[in-house]
Amino acid sequence: MNKEQFDKVKNGKGFIAALDQSGGSTPKALKDYGVTEDQYSNEDEMFKLVHDMRTRIVSSPSFSSDKIVGAILFEQTMDREVEGKHTGDYLAEKGVVPFLKVDKGLAEQKDGVQLMKPMPDLDDLLRRANEHKIFGTKMRSNILEFNKEGIDAVVKQQFEVAKQIIAAGLVPIIEPEVNINAENKAEIEAYLTESILEELNQLNDDQLVMLKVTIPTNANQYESLINHPNVVRAVALSGGYSREHANEVLKQNKDLIASFSRALINDLNVNQSDEEFDRILGDTIESIYDASVNKN
């Protein structure tokens, strides 16, 4: 583990940019960016266009290590290059810590949740991640209803895979997303806290994880997890909230920083001039930084 990167992730001021839209969410991300489906005819062309978008974001002067602690990449982004360097190397040299999304998407809903699909090639992916200067990983599950069995299954699966990632020398971001429209969202979050705490307490001292959570209904719901000795840092997803609302509720949660995806790129457009693009991205980064660092 890179000590300088570890210190930055643990103590750095700012937030983690989520640039990891993958297969299923890529067409929508491109459409929001002003690239319509008639502008590409196959998956390769689609992924090239989304990489062009990400390249424009990470190479913008506004995307700086003063405000951005890290960035989560999709596997294809890790394998591609920005300005002649692999994306992970490019970010690391810029002072932004690279992470990699490793999950293969979500399984069918059962017991009110969606577990992660199997990841048979995970060891190979982790080996490649290490070669590409990746510091940590991210994997997402989805919780839609208050069902204790389902929630426990999500947490158990997340920690099982996390141990495999830790053994490869990387820091896993565990992401049990709670759907923002879930009926008993606050109750789900209270039970999820207990379930995660139980798993954290079983880790060895050197088994370190990060958490990525939906911004909780009750402010500081996850305080006991954030302060746990095995948790390096906790970050929050925007989950479909508008950026304004996500920033507003994030400010009420101390020591929880942003890891926004949609809320980061929503106002960007392929047709903007570089000057306009940098200004809009800069304003967006400033607002998310403020919500991550300056708490109510």
Secondary structure as UniProt FT lines:
FT   HELIX           3..11
FT   STRAND          15..19
FT   HELIX           23..25
FT   HELIX           26..32
FT   TURN            33..34
FT   HELIX           37..39
FT   HELIX           43..58
FT   TURN            61..62
FT   TURN            65..67
FT   STRAND          68..73
FT   HELIX           75..79
FT   STRAND          81..82
FT   TURN            83..84
FT   STRAND          85..86
FT   HELIX           87..94
FT   STRAND          97..101
FT   TURN            111..112
FT   STRAND          113..114
FT   TURN            120..121
FT   HELIX           122..131
FT   TURN            132..133
FT   STRAND          136..143
FT   HELIX           148..167
FT   TURN            168..169
FT   STRAND          171..178
FT   TURN            180..181
FT   TURN            183..184
FT   HELIX           185..200
FT   TURN            201..202
FT   TURN            205..206
FT   STRAND          209..214
FT   TURN            219..222
FT   HELIX           223..226
FT   TURN            229..230
FT   STRAND          231..237
FT   TURN            239..240
FT   HELIX           243..250
FT   TURN            251..252
FT   TURN            254..255
FT   STRAND          256..258
FT   HELIX           262..265
FT   TURN            266..267
FT   TURN            270..271
FT   HELIX           274..293
//
